[in-house]
Each structure stands twice: as C-alpha cells, then as structure tokens.
Amino acid sequence: MKMVAAIVRPEMFDSVRAALEADGIYGMTVTEVMGRGAQKGIALRFRGKVMPVELIPKVKIEMVVPDADVDKVIRVIRENSRTGRPGDGRIFVLPVESICRVRTDQIDPADP
C-alpha cells in the first residue's frame, strides 16, 4: 500500500475528486493548506498598491491505495488538476507499513 498526497489548486479540487470517484477511488482526507513553491508567492494589485502574498491557499488530498492503483491515481490527479501555469501543485507517494482501525483495534499489514 502507498499513501498518495497531492497538493492542488482549490478551484481544481472538485474535478479531481469527481474523476477519482469515477475511477473507483473514494477514500480520501482533504485539508485546506497554505504554501508556496518555486514561484515564492505572488503579487496582487489592490487599490493601486502591489501586495505580496507569500503563502497561497491550496488543497491537500491524501489517499491510501494499493500499489497497483498508484499510477492510475497519479494520472487522474495530473489530468484533472493541470492548468499549465506555475502553482499547479505536487504529488507525493509514501510507503505505508500498516493500518490500524480505530474502532476495532485491528492491525492490518499494508500488503493485501
């Protein structure tokens, strides 16, 4: 099993979620986060003044998926979150060693 964590633009989240659900990926944790990448923030113009914004709002989507589904999940996220402009986001893939169910205390090995 792998954890796929994707940081995407907030306005792209609905299309990413819908595409993941269409491919049978339902379980996810979604968090509103702030961050910046290589662009080091943006500059907005407000009432004639330039206002630097160093941390930009993003959405973090975390999913634990079987190893066989990782490439599919990455493809779906990339296809549905890409605008072609800086700040489209990142995708991280991490190994999952085990899963513990809180309700039952059942510990499952990550490999099915």
Biopython code that builds the backbone (N, CA, C, O; Angstrom):
import numpy as np
from Bio.PDB.StructureBuilder import StructureBuilder

atoms = [
    (1, "MET", "N", (0.849, -1.182, 0.000)),
    (1, "MET", "CA", (0.000, 0.000, 0.000)),
    (1, "MET", "C", (0.892, 1.242, 0.000)),
    (1, "MET", "O", (2.014, 1.236, 0.507)),
    (2, "LYS", "N", (0.347, 2.299, -0.588)),
    (2, "LYS", "CA", (1.059, 3.575, -0.654)),
    (2, "LYS", "C", (0.102, 4.689, -0.254)),
    (2, "LYS", "O", (-1.107, 4.599, -0.469)),
    (3, "MET", "N", (0.668, 5.744, 0.333)),
    (3, "MET", "CA", (-0.104, 6.952, 0.575)),
    (3, "MET", "C", (0.246, 7.931, -0.533)),
    (3, "MET", "O", (1.418, 8.239, -0.752)),
    (4, "VAL", "N", (-0.765, 8.416, -1.225)),
    (4, "VAL", "CA", (-0.590, 9.432, -2.252)),
    (4, "VAL", "C", (-1.113, 10.732, -1.664)),
    (4, "VAL", "O", (-2.284, 10.835, -1.298)),
    (5, "ALA", "N", (-0.233, 11.725, -1.578)),
    (5, "ALA", "CA", (-0.610, 13.048, -1.075)),
    (5, "ALA", "C", (-0.428, 14.038, -2.210)),
    (5, "ALA", "O", (0.666, 14.167, -2.761)),
    (6, "ALA", "N", (-1.494, 14.733, -2.557)),
    (6, "ALA", "CA", (-1.449, 15.691, -3.658)),
    (6, "ALA", "C", (-1.816, 17.074, -3.147)),
    (6, "ALA", "O", (-2.783, 17.239, -2.402)),
    (7, "ILE", "N", (-1.038, 18.060, -3.553)),
    (7, "ILE", "CA", (-1.322, 19.461, -3.253)),
    (7, "ILE", "C", (-1.808, 20.081, -4.560)),
    (7, "ILE", "O", (-1.064, 20.117, -5.540)),
    (8, "VAL", "N", (-3.046, 20.569, -4.585)),
    (8, "VAL", "CA", (-3.624, 21.110, -5.819)),
    (8, "VAL", "C", (-4.264, 22.470, -5.556)),
    (8, "VAL", "O", (-4.470, 22.867, -4.409)),
    (9, "ARG", "N", (-4.570, 23.167, -6.633)),
    (9, "ARG", "CA", (-5.285, 24.446, -6.527)),
    (9, "ARG", "C", (-6.702, 24.184, -5.996)),
    (9, "ARG", "O", (-7.325, 23.196, -6.382)),
    (10, "PRO", "N", (-7.214, 25.047, -5.123)),
    (10, "PRO", "CA", (-8.563, 24.834, -4.577)),
    (10, "PRO", "C", (-9.640, 24.745, -5.654)),
    (10, "PRO", "O", (-10.583, 23.966, -5.520)),
    (11, "GLU", "N", (-9.510, 25.532, -6.718)),
    (11, "GLU", "CA", (-10.536, 25.525, -7.759)),
    (11, "GLU", "C", (-10.508, 24.252, -8.604)),
    (11, "GLU", "O", (-11.443, 23.999, -9.364)),
    (12, "MET", "N", (-9.450, 23.448, -8.482)),
    (12, "MET", "CA", (-9.355, 22.204, -9.246)),
    (12, "MET", "C", (-9.808, 20.994, -8.435)),
    (12, "MET", "O", (-9.930, 19.898, -8.982)),
    (13, "PHE", "N", (-10.060, 21.176, -7.142)),
    (13, "PHE", "CA", (-10.370, 20.036, -6.279)),
    (13, "PHE", "C", (-11.615, 19.273, -6.723)),
    (13, "PHE", "O", (-11.589, 18.044, -6.779)),
    (14, "ASP", "N", (-12.703, 19.971, -7.041)),
    (14, "ASP", "CA", (-13.940, 19.280, -7.404)),
    (14, "ASP", "C", (-13.766, 18.374, -8.616)),
    (14, "ASP", "O", (-14.302, 17.266, -8.642)),
    (15, "SER", "N", (-13.021, 18.833, -9.621)),
    (15, "SER", "CA", (-12.815, 17.987, -10.800)),
    (15, "SER", "C", (-11.916, 16.799, -10.471)),
    (15, "SER", "O", (-12.128, 15.708, -11.001)),
    (16, "VAL", "N", (-10.920, 16.987, -9.608)),
    (16, "VAL", "CA", (-10.054, 15.874, -9.199)),
    (16, "VAL", "C", (-10.863, 14.846, -8.415)),
    (16, "VAL", "O", (-10.764, 13.647, -8.677)),
    (17, "ARG", "N", (-11.662, 15.308, -7.453)),
    (17, "ARG", "CA", (-12.484, 14.400, -6.648)),
    (17, "ARG", "C", (-13.449, 13.602, -7.516)),
    (17, "ARG", "O", (-13.567, 12.386, -7.363)),
    (18, "ALA", "N", (-14.135, 14.281, -8.423)),
    (18, "ALA", "CA", (-15.097, 13.605, -9.292)),
    (18, "ALA", "C", (-14.412, 12.571, -10.178)),
    (18, "ALA", "O", (-14.948, 11.480, -10.377)),
    (19, "ALA", "N", (-13.245, 12.893, -10.708)),
    (19, "ALA", "CA", (-12.519, 11.951, -11.566)),
    (19, "ALA", "C", (-12.025, 10.746, -10.768)),
    (19, "ALA", "O", (-12.063, 9.618, -11.261)),
    (20, "LEU", "N", (-11.558, 10.979, -9.534)),
    (20, "LEU", "CA", (-11.124, 9.855, -8.694)),
    (20, "LEU", "C", (-12.300, 8.940, -8.379)),
    (20, "LEU", "O", (-12.173, 7.718, -8.443)),
    (21, "GLU", "N", (-13.440, 9.527, -8.041)),
    (21, "GLU", "CA", (-14.631, 8.723, -7.756)),
    (21, "GLU", "C", (-15.076, 7.942, -8.987)),
    (21, "GLU", "O", (-15.514, 6.798, -8.864)),
    (22, "ALA", "N", (-14.972, 8.538, -10.164)),
    (22, "ALA", "CA", (-15.345, 7.850, -11.396)),
    (22, "ALA", "C", (-14.450, 6.639, -11.647)),
    (22, "ALA", "O", (-14.868, 5.677, -12.292)),
    (23, "ASP", "N", (-13.206, 6.687, -11.132)),
    (23, "ASP", "CA", (-12.287, 5.559, -11.275)),
    (23, "ASP", "C", (-12.300, 4.633, -10.066)),
    (23, "ASP", "O", (-11.445, 3.754, -9.956)),
    (24, "GLY", "N", (-13.258, 4.815, -9.156)),
    (24, "GLY", "CA", (-13.410, 3.904, -8.027)),
    (24, "GLY", "C", (-12.572, 4.221, -6.813)),
    (24, "GLY", "O", (-12.445, 3.375, -5.928)),
    (25, "ILE", "N", (-11.993, 5.408, -6.732)),
    (25, "ILE", "CA", (-11.206, 5.825, -5.563)),
    (25, "ILE", "C", (-12.083, 6.765, -4.749)),
    (25, "ILE", "O", (-12.337, 7.896, -5.162)),
    (26, "TYR", "N", (-12.552, 6.293, -3.579)),
    (26, "TYR", "CA", (-13.483, 7.085, -2.771)),
    (26, "TYR", "C", (-12.857, 7.620, -1.485)),
    (26, "TYR", "O", (-13.132, 8.754, -1.092)),
    (27, "GLY", "N", (-12.025, 6.823, -0.830)),
    (27, "GLY", "CA", (-11.477, 7.210, 0.461)),
    (27, "GLY", "C", (-10.394, 8.257, 0.320)),
    (27, "GLY", "O", (-9.401, 8.042, -0.375)),
    (28, "MET", "N", (-10.578, 9.382, 0.974)),
    (28, "MET", "CA", (-9.575, 10.441, 0.935)),
    (28, "MET", "C", (-9.743, 11.349, 2.142)),
    (28, "MET", "O", (-10.830, 11.467, 2.708)),
    (29, "THR", "N", (-8.662, 11.977, 2.516)),
    (29, "THR", "CA", (-8.683, 13.011, 3.539)),
    (29, "THR", "C", (-8.303, 14.307, 2.842)),
    (29, "THR", "O", (-7.313, 14.358, 2.113)),
    (30, "VAL", "N", (-9.088, 15.355, 3.067)),
    (30, "VAL", "CA", (-8.876, 16.630, 2.374)),
    (30, "VAL", "C", (-8.643, 17.718, 3.422)),
    (30, "VAL", "O", (-9.388, 17.836, 4.395)),
    (31, "THR", "N", (-7.598, 18.504, 3.201)),
    (31, "THR", "CA", (-7.229, 19.568, 4.130)),
    (31, "THR", "C", (-6.956, 20.844, 3.356)),
    (31, "THR", "O", (-6.314, 20.812, 2.306)),
    (32, "GLU", "N", (-7.437, 21.963, 3.865)),
    (32, "GLU", "CA", (-7.067, 23.252, 3.293)),
    (32, "GLU", "C", (-5.720, 23.637, 3.892)),
    (32, "GLU", "O", (-5.568, 23.689, 5.112)),
    (33, "VAL", "N", (-4.745, 23.905, 3.027)),
    (33, "VAL", "CA", (-3.393, 24.240, 3.479)),
    (33, "VAL", "C", (-2.934, 25.523, 2.808)),
    (33, "VAL", "O", (-3.579, 26.019, 1.884)),
    (34, "MET", "N", (-1.823, 26.050, 3.279)),
    (34, "MET", "CA", (-1.195, 27.229, 2.676)),
    (34, "MET", "C", (0.240, 26.843, 2.345)),
    (34, "MET", "O", (0.862, 26.072, 3.077)),
    (35, "GLY", "N", (0.761, 27.369, 1.258)),
    (35, "GLY", "CA", (2.136, 27.048, 0.917)),
    (35, "GLY", "C", (2.623, 27.877, -0.252)),
    (35, "GLY", "O", (1.913, 28.730, -0.786)),
    (36, "ARG", "N", (3.847, 27.600, -0.626)),
    (36, "ARG", "CA", (4.431, 28.248, -1.782)),
    (36, "ARG", "C", (5.492, 27.342, -2.354)),
    (36, "ARG", "O", (6.073, 26.512, -1.655)),
    (37, "GLY", "N", (5.734, 27.513, -3.627)),
    (37, "GLY", "CA", (6.732, 26.696, -4.302)),
    (37, "GLY", "C", (7.828, 27.569, -4.862)),
    (37, "GLY", "O", (8.216, 28.574, -4.267)),
    (38, "ALA", "N", (8.317, 27.168, -6.014)),
    (38, "ALA", "CA", (9.433, 27.882, -6.641)),
    (38, "ALA", "C", (9.082, 29.318, -7.005)),
    (38, "ALA", "O", (9.972, 30.162, -7.114)),
    (39, "GLN", "N", (7.787, 29.608, -7.196)),
    (39, "GLN", "CA", (7.406, 30.968, -7.581)),
    (39, "GLN", "C", (7.500, 31.933, -6.400)),
    (39, "GLN", "O", (7.407, 33.145, -6.599)),
    (40, "LYS", "N", (7.681, 31.434, -5.188)),
    (40, "LYS", "CA", (7.879, 32.246, -3.977)),
    (40, "LYS", "C", (6.726, 33.195, -3.714)),
    (40, "LYS", "O", (6.938, 34.326, -3.277)),
    (41, "GLY", "N", (5.514, 32.748, -3.975)),
    (41, "GLY", "CA", (4.346, 33.583, -3.734)),
    (41, "GLY", "C", (3.955, 34.360, -4.976)),
    (41, "GLY", "O", (4.510, 34.160, -6.057)),
    (42, "ILE", "N", (2.992, 35.249, -4.801)),
    (42, "ILE", "CA", (2.503, 36.048, -5.914)),
    (42, "ILE", "C", (2.364, 37.499, -5.462)),
    (42, "ILE", "O", (2.410, 37.793, -4.267)),
    (43, "ALA", "N", (2.197, 38.392, -6.414)),
    (43, "ALA", "CA", (1.960, 39.799, -6.103)),
    (43, "ALA", "C", (0.582, 40.173, -6.641)),
    (43, "ALA", "O", (0.314, 40.022, -7.833)),
    (44, "LEU", "N", (-0.281, 40.654, -5.769)),
    (44, "LEU", "CA", (-1.618, 41.082, -6.164)),
    (44, "LEU", "C", (-1.682, 42.604, -6.150)),
    (44, "LEU", "O", (-1.031, 43.254, -5.333)),
    (45, "ARG", "N", (-2.459, 43.156, -7.045)),
    (45, "ARG", "CA", (-2.654, 44.598, -7.095)),
    (45, "ARG", "C", (-3.996, 44.906, -6.443)),
    (45, "ARG", "O", (-5.027, 44.379, -6.861)),
    (46, "PHE", "N", (-3.988, 45.762, -5.414)),
    (46, "PHE", "CA", (-5.194, 46.121, -4.694)),
    (46, "PHE", "C", (-5.208, 47.620, -4.464)),
    (46, "PHE", "O", (-4.348, 48.158, -3.766)),
    (47, "ARG", "N", (-6.177, 48.287, -5.048)),
    (47, "ARG", "CA", (-6.334, 49.745, -4.930)),
    (47, "ARG", "C", (-5.057, 50.498, -5.295)),
    (47, "ARG", "O", (-4.658, 51.448, -4.622)),
    (48, "GLY", "N", (-4.431, 50.044, -6.380)),
    (48, "GLY", "CA", (-3.237, 50.726, -6.876)),
    (48, "GLY", "C", (-1.941, 50.347, -6.203)),
    (48, "GLY", "O", (-0.877, 50.810, -6.613)),
    (49, "LYS", "N", (-2.002, 49.511, -5.173)),
    (49, "LYS", "CA", (-0.782, 49.096, -4.479)),
    (49, "LYS", "C", (-0.507, 47.625, -4.774)),
    (49, "LYS", "O", (-1.426, 46.824, -4.946)),
    (50, "VAL", "N", (0.765, 47.296, -4.826)),
    (50, "VAL", "CA", (1.164, 45.901, -5.017)),
    (50, "VAL", "C", (1.293, 45.257, -3.644)),
    (50, "VAL", "O", (2.032, 45.730, -2.781)),
    (51, "MET", "N", (0.544, 44.151, -3.462)),
    (51, "MET", "CA", (0.540, 43.442, -2.179)),
    (51, "MET", "C", (1.167, 42.064, -2.385)),
    (51, "MET", "O", (0.608, 41.242, -3.111)),
    (52, "PRO", "N", (2.321, 41.795, -1.759)),
    (52, "PRO", "CA", (2.909, 40.454, -1.901)),
    (52, "PRO", "C", (2.130, 39.436, -1.061)),
    (52, "PRO", "O", (1.784, 39.702, 0.091)),
    (53, "VAL", "N", (1.861, 38.274, -1.652)),
    (53, "VAL", "CA", (1.206, 37.176, -0.947)),
    (53, "VAL", "C", (2.184, 36.004, -0.999)),
    (53, "VAL", "O", (2.368, 35.387, -2.048)),
    (54, "GLU", "N", (2.808, 35.701, 0.138)),
    (54, "GLU", "CA", (3.850, 34.679, 0.156)),
    (54, "GLU", "C", (3.299, 33.271, 0.278)),
    (54, "GLU", "O", (3.875, 32.336, -0.278)),
    (55, "LEU", "N", (2.199, 33.099, 0.992)),
    (55, "LEU", "CA", (1.600, 31.777, 1.152)),
    (55, "LEU", "C", (0.276, 31.742, 0.408)),
    (55, "LEU", "O", (-0.601, 32.574, 0.640)),
    (56, "ILE", "N", (0.141, 30.778, -0.482)),
    (56, "ILE", "CA", (-1.018, 30.690, -1.358)),
    (56, "ILE", "C", (-1.916, 29.543, -0.893)),
    (56, "ILE", "O", (-1.407, 28.471, -0.564)),
    (57, "PRO", "N", (-3.231, 29.737, -0.856)),
    (57, "PRO", "CA", (-4.137, 28.656, -0.440)),
    (57, "PRO", "C", (-4.095, 27.490, -1.428)),
    (57, "PRO", "O", (-4.115, 27.679, -2.644)),
    (58, "LYS", "N", (-4.037, 26.286, -0.871)),
    (58, "LYS", "CA", (-4.048, 25.052, -1.656)),
    (58, "LYS", "C", (-4.939, 24.037, -0.952)),
    (58, "LYS", "O", (-5.398, 24.275, 0.166)),
    (59, "VAL", "N", (-5.181, 22.910, -1.605)),
    (59, "VAL", "CA", (-5.923, 21.800, -1.013)),
    (59, "VAL", "C", (-5.016, 20.580, -1.036)),
    (59, "VAL", "O", (-4.422, 20.262, -2.066)),
    (60, "LYS", "N", (-4.909, 19.899, 0.095)),
    (60, "LYS", "CA", (-4.107, 18.671, 0.193)),
    (60, "LYS", "C", (-5.059, 17.485, 0.234)),
    (60, "LYS", "O", (-5.950, 17.420, 1.081)),
    (61, "ILE", "N", (-4.860, 16.545, -0.691)),
    (61, "ILE", "CA", (-5.668, 15.331, -0.769)),
    (61, "ILE", "C", (-4.763, 14.159, -0.422)),
    (61, "ILE", "O", (-3.723, 13.972, -1.054)),
    (62, "GLU", "N", (-5.150, 13.364, 0.581)),
    (62, "GLU", "CA", (-4.365, 12.200, 0.981)),
    (62, "GLU", "C", (-5.212, 10.947, 0.813)),
    (62, "GLU", "O", (-6.366, 10.901, 1.238)),
    (63, "MET", "N", (-4.619, 9.924, 0.180)),
    (63, "MET", "CA", (-5.312, 8.657, -0.051)),
    (63, "MET", "C", (-4.330, 7.516, 0.184)),
    (63, "MET", "O", (-3.158, 7.615, -0.178)),
    (64, "VAL", "N", (-4.806, 6.440, 0.787)),
    (64, "VAL", "CA", (-4.018, 5.214, 0.889)),
    (64, "VAL", "C", (-4.618, 4.240, -0.109)),
    (64, "VAL", "O", (-5.794, 3.886, -0.023)),
    (65, "VAL", "N", (-3.789, 3.810, -1.064)),
    (65, "VAL", "CA", (-4.268, 2.973, -2.165)),
    (65, "VAL", "C", (-3.347, 1.762, -2.335)),
    (65, "VAL", "O", (-2.185, 1.806, -1.932)),
    (66, "PRO", "N", (-3.861, 0.685, -2.930)),
    (66, "PRO", "CA", (-2.995, -0.463, -3.246)),
    (66, "PRO", "C", (-1.904, -0.055, -4.230)),
    (66, "PRO", "O", (-2.091, 0.865, -5.027)),
    (67, "ASP", "N", (-0.774, -0.737, -4.170)),
    (67, "ASP", "CA", (0.343, -0.427, -5.066)),
    (67, "ASP", "C", (-0.085, -0.412, -6.533)),
    (67, "ASP", "O", (0.396, 0.412, -7.311)),
    (68, "ALA", "N", (-0.979, -1.310, -6.910)),
    (68, "ALA", "CA", (-1.414, -1.417, -8.307)),
    (68, "ALA", "C", (-2.185, -0.181, -8.776)),
    (68, "ALA", "O", (-2.255, 0.076, -9.978)),
    (69, "ASP", "N", (-2.762, 0.583, -7.855)),
    (69, "ASP", "CA", (-3.573, 1.750, -8.222)),
    (69, "ASP", "C", (-2.807, 3.069, -8.213)),
    (69, "ASP", "O", (-3.352, 4.098, -8.612)),
    (70, "VAL", "N", (-1.557, 3.054, -7.767)),
    (70, "VAL", "CA", (-0.806, 4.304, -7.609)),
    (70, "VAL", "C", (-0.673, 5.051, -8.936)),
    (70, "VAL", "O", (-0.931, 6.254, -8.991)),
    (71, "ASP", "N", (-0.278, 4.365, -9.995)),
    (71, "ASP", "CA", (-0.098, 5.040, -11.285)),
    (71, "ASP", "C", (-1.415, 5.619, -11.793)),
    (71, "ASP", "O", (-1.440, 6.710, -12.361)),
    (72, "LYS", "N", (-2.512, 4.883, -11.586)),
    (72, "LYS", "CA", (-3.827, 5.372, -12.022)),
    (72, "LYS", "C", (-4.215, 6.636, -11.255)),
    (72, "LYS", "O", (-4.710, 7.595, -11.847)),
    (73, "VAL", "N", (-3.993, 6.637, -9.947)),
    (73, "VAL", "CA", (-4.333, 7.795, -9.119)),
    (73, "VAL", "C", (-3.507, 9.009, -9.538)),
    (73, "VAL", "O", (-4.043, 10.111, -9.658)),
    (74, "ILE", "N", (-2.212, 8.815, -9.760)),
    (74, "ILE", "CA", (-1.351, 9.918, -10.180)),
    (74, "ILE", "C", (-1.815, 10.468, -11.530)),
    (74, "ILE", "O", (-1.886, 11.683, -11.714)),
    (75, "ARG", "N", (-2.129, 9.585, -12.465)),
    (75, "ARG", "CA", (-2.591, 10.018, -13.789)),
    (75, "ARG", "C", (-3.867, 10.844, -13.683)),
    (75, "ARG", "O", (-3.987, 11.892, -14.318)),
    (76, "VAL", "N", (-4.831, 10.368, -12.872)),
    (76, "VAL", "CA", (-6.105, 11.082, -12.722)),
    (76, "VAL", "C", (-5.888, 12.457, -12.104)),
    (76, "VAL", "O", (-6.477, 13.439, -12.553)),
    (77, "ILE", "N", (-5.056, 12.531, -11.087)),
    (77, "ILE", "CA", (-4.796, 13.822, -10.436)),
    (77, "ILE", "C", (-4.119, 14.777, -11.412)),
    (77, "ILE", "O", (-4.506, 15.941, -11.512)),
    (78, "ARG", "N", (-3.118, 14.295, -12.125)),
    (78, "ARG", "CA", (-2.410, 15.164, -13.072)),
    (78, "ARG", "C", (-3.333, 15.669, -14.174)),
    (78, "ARG", "O", (-3.315, 16.855, -14.503)),
    (79, "GLU", "N", (-4.132, 14.788, -14.739)),
    (79, "GLU", "CA", (-5.011, 15.177, -15.842)),
    (79, "GLU", "C", (-6.089, 16.174, -15.415)),
    (79, "GLU", "O", (-6.529, 16.996, -16.218)),
    (80, "ASN", "N", (-6.515, 16.100, -14.149)),
    (80, "ASN", "CA", (-7.644, 16.924, -13.711)),
    (80, "ASN", "C", (-7.251, 18.116, -12.855)),
    (80, "ASN", "O", (-8.122, 18.865, -12.413)),
    (81, "SER", "N", (-5.948, 18.313, -12.610)),
    (81, "SER", "CA", (-5.542, 19.475, -11.823)),
    (81, "SER", "C", (-4.576, 20.385, -12.579)),
    (81, "SER", "O", (-4.181, 21.430, -12.062)),
    (82, "ARG", "N", (-4.203, 20.010, -13.768)),
    (82, "ARG", "CA", (-3.214, 20.783, -14.526)),
    (82, "ARG", "C", (-3.861, 21.983, -15.223)),
    (82, "ARG", "O", (-4.860, 21.848, -15.931)),
    (83, "THR", "N", (-3.261, 23.168, -15.003)),
    (83, "THR", "CA", (-3.671, 24.374, -15.736)),
    (83, "THR", "C", (-2.573, 24.825, -16.689)),
    (83, "THR", "O", (-2.822, 25.591, -17.620)),
    (84, "GLY", "N", (-1.353, 24.344, -16.450)),
    (84, "GLY", "CA", (-0.215, 24.763, -17.265)),
    (84, "GLY", "C", (0.488, 25.995, -16.732)),
    (84, "GLY", "O", (1.459, 26.464, -17.326)),
    (85, "ARG", "N", (0.007, 26.522, -15.617)),
    (85, "ARG", "CA", (0.621, 27.701, -15.011)),
    (85, "ARG", "C", (1.382, 27.284, -13.754)),
    (85, "ARG", "O", (1.078, 26.245, -13.168)),
    (86, "PRO", "N", (2.372, 28.085, -13.328)),
    (86, "PRO", "CA", (3.063, 27.776, -12.068)),
    (86, "PRO", "C", (2.065, 27.692, -10.912)),
    (86, "PRO", "O", (1.100, 28.454, -10.863)),
    (87, "GLY", "N", (2.299, 26.779, -10.000)),
    (87, "GLY", "CA", (1.426, 26.636, -8.838)),
    (87, "GLY", "C", (0.382, 25.550, -8.985)),
    (87, "GLY", "O", (-0.542, 25.475, -8.175)),
    (88, "ASP", "N", (0.506, 24.697, -10.008)),
    (88, "ASP", "CA", (-0.464, 23.609, -10.192)),
    (88, "ASP", "C", (-0.385, 22.569, -9.078)),
    (88, "ASP", "O", (-1.371, 21.876, -8.830)),
    (89, "GLY", "N", (0.745, 22.437, -8.405)),
    (89, "GLY", "CA", (0.828, 21.538, -7.265)),
    (89, "GLY", "C", (1.884, 20.469, -7.390)),
    (89, "GLY", "O", (2.704, 20.477, -8.307)),
    (90, "ARG", "N", (1.846, 19.532, -6.432)),
    (90, "ARG", "CA", (2.794, 18.421, -6.349)),
    (90, "ARG", "C", (2.049, 17.168, -5.922)),
    (90, "ARG", "O", (0.975, 17.236, -5.325)),
    (91, "ILE", "N", (2.640, 16.022, -6.241)),
    (91, "ILE", "CA", (2.115, 14.728, -5.797)),
    (91, "ILE", "C", (3.254, 13.982, -5.130)),
    (91, "ILE", "O", (4.346, 13.865, -5.687)),
    (92, "PHE", "N", (2.990, 13.475, -3.928)),
    (92, "PHE", "CA", (3.977, 12.717, -3.174)),
    (92, "PHE", "C", (3.462, 11.295, -2.976)),
    (92, "PHE", "O", (2.270, 11.096, -2.741)),
    (93, "VAL", "N", (4.350, 10.306, -3.068)),
    (93, "VAL", "CA", (3.981, 8.912, -2.849)),
    (93, "VAL", "C", (4.856, 8.381, -1.725)),
    (93, "VAL", "O", (6.084, 8.430, -1.807)),
    (94, "LEU", "N", (4.215, 7.870, -0.667)),
    (94, "LEU", "CA", (4.920, 7.376, 0.520)),
    (94, "LEU", "C", (4.523, 5.935, 0.802)),
    (94, "LEU", "O", (3.377, 5.555, 0.564)),
    (95, "PRO", "N", (5.461, 5.119, 1.309)),
    (95, "PRO", "CA", (5.094, 3.748, 1.672)),
    (95, "PRO", "C", (4.249, 3.727, 2.952)),
    (95, "PRO", "O", (4.423, 4.569, 3.834)),
    (96, "VAL", "N", (3.333, 2.756, 3.041)),
    (96, "VAL", "CA", (2.507, 2.578, 4.238)),
    (96, "VAL", "C", (2.859, 1.217, 4.824)),
    (96, "VAL", "O", (2.725, 0.197, 4.148)),
    (97, "GLU", "N", (3.309, 1.192, 6.078)),
    (97, "GLU", "CA", (3.742, -0.055, 6.695)),
    (97, "GLU", "C", (2.577, -0.868, 7.241)),
    (97, "GLU", "O", (2.539, -2.087, 7.074)),
    (98, "SER", "N", (1.642, -0.211, 7.883)),
    (98, "SER", "CA", (0.486, -0.929, 8.420)),
    (98, "SER", "C", (-0.665, 0.044, 8.617)),
    (98, "SER", "O", (-0.500, 1.264, 8.570)),
    (99, "ILE", "N", (-1.847, -0.547, 8.842)),
    (99, "ILE", "CA", (-3.055, 0.245, 9.041)),
    (99, "ILE", "C", (-3.731, -0.273, 10.304)),
    (99, "ILE", "O", (-3.942, -1.477, 10.449)),
    (100, "CYS", "N", (-4.068, 0.630, 11.216)),
    (100, "CYS", "CA", (-4.764, 0.250, 12.445)),
    (100, "CYS", "C", (-6.152, 0.864, 12.417)),
    (100, "CYS", "O", (-6.303, 2.078, 12.287)),
    (101, "ARG", "N", (-7.164, 0.014, 12.540)),
    (101, "ARG", "CA", (-8.541, 0.509, 12.569)),
    (101, "ARG", "C", (-8.868, 0.932, 14.002)),
    (101, "ARG", "O", (-8.760, 0.133, 14.932)),
    (102, "VAL", "N", (-9.258, 2.168, 14.167)),
    (102, "VAL", "CA", (-9.502, 2.730, 15.492)),
    (102, "VAL", "C", (-10.674, 2.038, 16.175)),
    (102, "VAL", "O", (-10.596, 1.713, 17.360)),
    (103, "ARG", "N", (-11.752, 1.812, 15.443)),
    (103, "ARG", "CA", (-12.964, 1.241, 16.033)),
    (103, "ARG", "C", (-12.738, -0.172, 16.582)),
    (103, "ARG", "O", (-13.240, -0.511, 17.654)),
    (104, "THR", "N", (-11.982, -0.995, 15.846)),
    (104, "THR", "CA", (-11.846, -2.405, 16.230)),
    (104, "THR", "C", (-10.472, -2.782, 16.756)),
    (104, "THR", "O", (-10.281, -3.913, 17.203)),
    (105, "ASP", "N", (-9.514, -1.869, 16.717)),
    (105, "ASP", "CA", (-8.117, -2.140, 17.092)),
    (105, "ASP", "C", (-7.464, -3.176, 16.188)),
    (105, "ASP", "O", (-6.401, -3.697, 16.526)),
    (106, "GLN", "N", (-8.064, -3.486, 15.062)),
    (106, "GLN", "CA", (-7.494, -4.437, 14.124)),
    (106, "GLN", "C", (-6.303, -3.797, 13.419)),
    (106, "GLN", "O", (-6.404, -2.679, 12.914)),
    (107, "ILE", "N", (-5.178, -4.502, 13.385)),
    (107, "ILE", "CA", (-3.997, -4.016, 12.692)),
    (107, "ILE", "C", (-3.812, -4.879, 11.461)),
    (107, "ILE", "O", (-3.665, -6.098, 11.554)),
    (108, "ASP", "N", (-3.822, -4.232, 10.304)),
    (108, "ASP", "CA", (-3.669, -4.925, 9.036)),
    (108, "ASP", "C", (-2.291, -4.632, 8.468)),
    (108, "ASP", "O", (-1.843, -3.486, 8.497)),
    (109, "PRO", "N", (-1.614, -5.647, 7.955)),
    (109, "PRO", "CA", (-0.385, -5.327, 7.223)),
    (109, "PRO", "C", (-0.769, -4.556, 5.954)),
    (109, "PRO", "O", (-1.860, -4.743, 5.414)),
    (110, "ALA", "N", (0.119, -3.706, 5.492)),
    (110, "ALA", "CA", (-0.193, -2.863, 4.345)),
    (110, "ALA", "C", (-0.292, -3.671, 3.059)),
    (110, "ALA", "O", (-1.018, -3.275, 2.148)),
    (111, "ASP", "N", (0.409, -4.779, 2.960)),
    (111, "ASP", "CA", (0.323, -5.596, 1.738)),
    (111, "ASP", "C", (-0.909, -6.472, 1.801)),
    (111, "ASP", "O", (-1.076, -7.237, 2.751)),
    (112, "PRO", "N", (-1.784, -6.373, 0.795)),
    (112, "PRO", "CA", (-3.010, -7.193, 0.810)),
    (112, "PRO", "C", (-2.717, -8.663, 0.583)),
    (112, "PRO", "O", (-3.637, -9.481, 0.567)),
]
sb = StructureBuilder()
sb.init_structure("model")
sb.init_model(0)
sb.init_chain("A")
sb.init_seg("    ")
for serial, (resi, resn, name, xyz) in enumerate(atoms, 1):
    if name == "N":
        sb.init_residue(resn, " ", resi, " ")
    sb.init_atom(name, np.array(xyz, "f"), 0.0, 1.0, " ", f" {name:<3s}", serial, name[0])
structure = sb.get_structure()
